């Protein structure tokens, strides 16, 4: 047990990848994608991705919370949600930015 715990401490992404793979998280993402089938920024229905507003790495307990999800197309997921670089963590005020754009309202 101690070896596994020390492995997870040395490799935190291992635990986060497993958290994202949980069936409840996958189900929540798939159901959200079915309910909101257009980009919240531009309204397109192509290349949609579900973005966690607060990343799983920051708060894994919000991974399957629908209020923490927003559907964005591939382009706006990179440009708006991650400021053009997926290595950046997240844009903390993404909901305000989307609401100011007013293509569709997110709940």
Buried (B, 14 or more C-beta within 10 A) or exposed (E): EEEEEEEBEEEEEEBBEEBBEEEEBEEBBEBBBEEBEBBBBBEBEEEBBBBBBBBBBEEBEBBBBEEBBBBBBEBBBBBBBBEEEEEEEBBEEBBEEBBEBEBBEBE
